[in-house]
Amino acid sequence: MVGVARVELHLPACQNLKDKRAIVKSAIHRLRGKFNVSVAEMTYLEQWQRTELVIAAVANDMAFLQKELAACVRFVENAPDVELIRSETEYYD
């Protein structure tokens, strides 16, 4: 089974792309290290205060996959300098 979470974020402290990339790179690095998931910035690449991260995970147990992706979304939501706009999760067999 594969789970994919899309997390759209507002980065109010960013004044330029350099600020944004520092926050996004840090979040991606921490997610990959803590949860062993794949993460990429997908949209709003040239906007200073907005981004969308896509988090993907693979597991053989649906309950574990749901718990893991929910923990990833909470982790991003609680990150400093980040405001969650929306998130959605999809699962594939």
Secondary structure by P-SEA (a helix, b strand, c coil): cbbbbbbbbbbcccccaaaaaaaaaaaaaaaaaacbbbbbbcccccccccbbbbbbbbbccaaaaaaaaaaaaaaaaacccccccbbbbbbcc
